[in-house]
Amino acid sequence: MGPMASTQTGNRPGAHLTAVLDAPAFYLDDPFPHYARMRAEAPVAWTANLGYWALTRHADALAGSRDSAGGCSARARPPGRR
């Protein structure tokens, strides 16, 4: 089972790297070094605060967008609604 299909609520890949993604202050500085770290350490990372998988590589994002069952972000929570 791939990481996007995981239903575990415990430690998910990359969760330690995604906690900052919903903080507006994160984007006041240059976010691209952090994105590079995510691509290197956890290219598919769980974003617990918002309830979605962050895909940091183009090929993964493209595959996810073509997978209507597993690649749907309809259940993600918008910022501010936790």
For each residue, the residues with C-beta under 8 A, 3 or more apart:
1: 5 6
2: 5 6 70
3: 6 12 13 44 46 53
4: 44 53 64 67 70 71
5: 1 2 70
6: 1 2 3 12
7:
8: 11 12
9:
10:
11: 8 15
12: 3 6 8 15 45 46 48
13: 3 42 44 45 46
14: 17 18 38 41 42 43 44 45 46 54
15: 11 12 18 19 45 46 47 48
16: 19
17: 14 20 34 37 38 41 42 45
18: 14 15 21 38 45 46 47 48 49 54
19: 15 16 48 49
20: 17 23 26 34
21: 18 26 47 49 50 54
22: 47 49 50 79
23: 20 26
24: 27 28
25: 28 29
26: 20 21 23 29 31 34
27: 24 31
28: 24 25
29: 25 26
30: 33
31: 26 27 34 35
32: 35 36
33: 30 36 37
34: 17 20 26 31 37 38
35: 31 32 38 39 56
36: 32 33 39 40
37: 17 33 34 40 41
38: 14 17 18 34 35 41 42 43 45 54 56
39: 35 36 43 56 57
40: 36 37 43
41: 14 17 37 38
42: 13 14 17 38 45 56
43: 14 38 39 40 55 56 57 60
44: 3 4 13 14 53 54 55 56 60
45: 12 13 14 15 17 18 38 42 53 54 56
46: 3 12 13 14 15 18 53 54
47: 15 18 21 22 50 51 52 53 54
48: 12 15 18 19 51
49: 18 19 21 22 77 82
50: 21 22 47 76 77 78 79
51: 47 48 75 76 77
52: 47 73 75 76
53: 3 4 44 45 46 47 64
54: 14 18 21 38 44 45 46 47
55: 43 44 60 61 64
56: 35 38 39 42 43 44 45 60 61
57: 39 43 60 61
58: 61 62
59: 62 63
60: 43 44 55 56 57 63 64
61: 55 56 57 58 64 65
62: 58 59 65 66
63: 59 60 66 67 71
64: 4 53 55 60 61 67 70 71
65: 61 62 71
66: 62 63 71
67: 4 63 64 70 71
68: 71 72
69: 72
70: 2 4 5 64 67
71: 4 63 64 65 66 67 68
72: 68 69 75
73: 52 76
74:
75: 51 52 72
76: 50 51 52 73
77: 49 50 51 81 82
78: 50 81
79: 22 50
80:
81: 77 78
82: 49 77
